Amino acid sequence: MSACCNGGCSASTPQVSPRYRRVLWIALVINAVMFAVEIVGGMRSGSVSLLADAVDFAGDAANYGLSLAVLSMGLLWRARAALVKGFTMGAYGLFVLGKTLWAALAGVPPEAITMGVIGLVALAANVSVAFMLYAYRDGDANMRSVWLCSRNDAIVNVAIVLAAVGVFGTGTAWPDLLVAAIVAGLALTAAVSVVRQARGEIDSEQLAARTVA
């Protein structure tokens, strides 16, 4: 079923699944709540990885909102939204790297118990979101970016819990800093993947529009 948009006529306007829309709304609410929880927990515990994950929750909530806004639009607009999200993920990765370097110079270990408990809560939240989004992991760049965010967040929270154990056992900040560096690496890797797919979809749609014109 074709539809015309600003980029020209395209057959890529999706049949939006009501279930997928509901999943995005649930994910948005969960991420917004966990942003507040981790900001408070990160400040209380002094954990760089929790603070970094809190910023990620905020970014994901905004990304889910953006995904909802373009869900019924053509592939070109969804790819553009994914491109924005890809650059946002990259900026987040760079921010976490900078925060990690700053914390390494300070050298103060976080409070392990608070860090571990909040890490477990965040893990439960992200696993539930990742489970709901699993069926949509192989969609277009916009859907793929949503899935990658949820998957990476669950991986990060496992690492944060392990880091809390490491901080408790060693009495140093290095396990926390290591996880923060891993968070940055995941964000940058996912950003490259999403940006590449989004650019490819944008190029394909623009070529198709020029051909029709």
C-alpha positions in Angstrom: 0.0 0.0 0.0 1.7 3.2 -1.1 1.6 6.6 0.3 3.1 10.0 -0.7 5.2 12.0 1.7 7.6 14.9 1.5 10.3 12.7 0.0 8.0 11.5 -2.8 5.7 8.5 -3.1 6.8 5.4 -1.3 5.5 1.9 -0.5 7.2 1.9 2.8 4.5 3.4 5.1 4.1 0.7 7.7 1.0 -1.1 9.0 1.6 -0.1 12.6 1.0 -2.9 15.1 -1.1 -1.6 18.1 0.9 -4.0 20.3 4.2 -2.4 19.2 2.8 1.0 20.0 1.8 -0.1 23.4 5.2 -1.6 24.0 6.9 1.7 23.2 4.6 3.5 25.6 5.4 1.1 28.4 9.1 1.3 27.6 9.0 5.1 27.7 7.3 5.1 31.1 9.7 2.5 32.5 12.8 4.4 31.3 11.5 7.8 32.6 10.9 6.3 36.1 14.3 4.5 36.1 16.1 7.7 35.1 14.8 9.3 38.3 15.7 6.3 40.4 19.3 6.0 39.1 20.0 9.7 39.3 19.2 9.6 43.0 21.0 6.3 43.5 24.0 7.4 41.6 24.3 10.6 43.6 23.9 8.7 46.9 26.4 6.0 46.0 28.9 8.0 44.0 28.7 5.4 41.2 29.8 6.7 37.8 28.3 3.7 36.1 24.9 4.3 37.7 25.0 8.0 36.7 25.9 7.1 33.2 23.1 4.5 33.1 20.7 7.2 34.4 21.6 9.5 31.5 21.0 6.5 29.2 17.6 5.9 30.6 16.7 9.6 29.9 18.0 9.3 26.4 16.1 6.1 25.8 12.8 7.6 27.1 13.3 10.4 24.6 14.1 7.9 21.8 11.0 5.9 22.5 9.0 9.1 22.3 10.6 10.0 19.0 9.9 6.5 17.7 6.2 6.9 18.6 6.1 10.2 16.8 7.3 8.7 13.5 5.8 5.3 13.8 3.1 5.8 11.2 5.3 7.8 8.8 7.1 6.5 5.7 10.5 4.8 5.9 12.4 8.0 5.0 11.1 9.8 8.1 11.6 6.7 10.3 15.2 6.4 9.0 15.8 10.1 9.7 14.6 9.6 13.3 16.9 6.6 13.6 19.8 8.8 12.3 19.1 11.3 15.1 19.0 8.5 17.6 22.3 7.1 16.3 24.1 10.4 16.7 22.5 10.8 20.2 23.8 7.3 21.2 27.3 8.3 20.0 27.2 11.6 21.9 26.1 9.7 25.0 29.1 7.3 24.6 31.5 10.2 24.4 29.9 11.8 27.5 30.4 8.6 29.5 34.0 8.3 28.4 34.7 11.8 29.6 32.9 11.2 32.9 34.9 8.0 33.4 38.2 9.7 32.9 37.2 12.5 35.4 36.2 9.9 38.0 39.4 8.0 37.5 41.3 11.1 38.5 39.2 11.5 41.6 39.7 7.9 42.6 36.9 7.7 45.2 35.1 4.3 45.3 31.3 4.2 45.2 29.0 2.7 47.9 28.6 -0.9 46.7 25.3 -1.9 48.4 23.3 1.0 47.0 25.0 0.5 43.6 24.2 -3.2 43.5 20.5 -2.9 44.6 19.7 -0.2 42.1 21.6 -2.1 39.4 19.3 -5.1 40.0 16.2 -3.0 39.8 17.4 -1.4 36.6 18.3 -4.9 35.2 14.7 -6.1 35.9 13.3 -3.0 34.1 15.5 -3.4 31.1 15.1 -7.2 30.7 11.3 -6.7 30.7 11.6 -4.0 28.0 14.0 -6.1 25.9 11.7 -9.1 26.2 8.8 -7.0 24.9 10.8 -5.6 22.0 12.5 -8.9 21.0 10.0 -9.7 18.3 10.8 -6.3 16.5 14.6 -6.6 16.5 14.9 -7.2 12.7 12.7 -4.3 11.5 13.9 -1.1 9.9 16.6 1.2 11.3 14.1 2.8 13.7 13.0 -0.5 15.2 16.5 -1.8 15.2 17.7 1.2 17.2 15.0 0.7 19.8 15.9 -3.0 20.2 19.6 -2.2 20.4 19.0 0.3 23.2 17.1 -2.2 25.2 19.5 -5.0 24.7 22.5 -2.9 25.5 20.9 -1.6 28.6 20.2 -5.1 30.0 23.9 -6.0 29.3 25.0 -2.9 31.1 22.9 -3.6 34.2 24.4 -7.1 34.5 27.8 -5.4 34.4 26.8 -2.8 37.0 25.7 -5.5 39.4 29.0 -7.3 38.9 30.9 -4.1 39.3 29.1 -3.5 42.7 30.4 -6.9 43.8 33.9 -5.9 42.6 33.8 -2.6 44.4 32.6 -4.3 47.6 35.4 -6.9 47.3 38.3 -4.6 46.4 37.3 -1.3 48.0 38.4 0.5 44.9 36.6 2.4 42.2 38.1 0.5 39.3 35.2 -2.0 38.7 32.8 0.9 38.5 35.0 2.7 36.1 35.5 -0.4 34.0 31.7 -0.8 33.6 31.3 2.9 32.7 33.9 2.4 29.9 32.0 -0.7 28.7 28.8 1.4 28.7 30.5 4.0 26.5 31.8 1.3 24.1 28.4 -0.3 23.7 26.8 3.1 23.0 29.4 4.0 20.4 29.2 0.5 18.7 25.4 0.6 18.5 25.5 4.2 17.3 27.7 3.2 14.3 25.4 0.3 13.4 22.2 2.4 13.6 23.7 5.4 11.7 25.0 3.1 8.9 21.6 1.4 8.5 19.7 4.7 8.7 21.9 6.3 6.0 21.4 3.3 3.8 17.7 3.5 4.1 17.7 7.3 3.5 19.8 6.9 0.4 17.5 4.1 -0.9 14.3 6.2 -0.3 15.8 9.3 -1.9 16.9 7.4 -4.9 13.5 5.8 -5.3 11.9 9.3 -5.0 14.1 10.7 -7.7 13.3 7.7 -9.9 9.6 8.2 -9.5 9.9 12.0 -10.1 
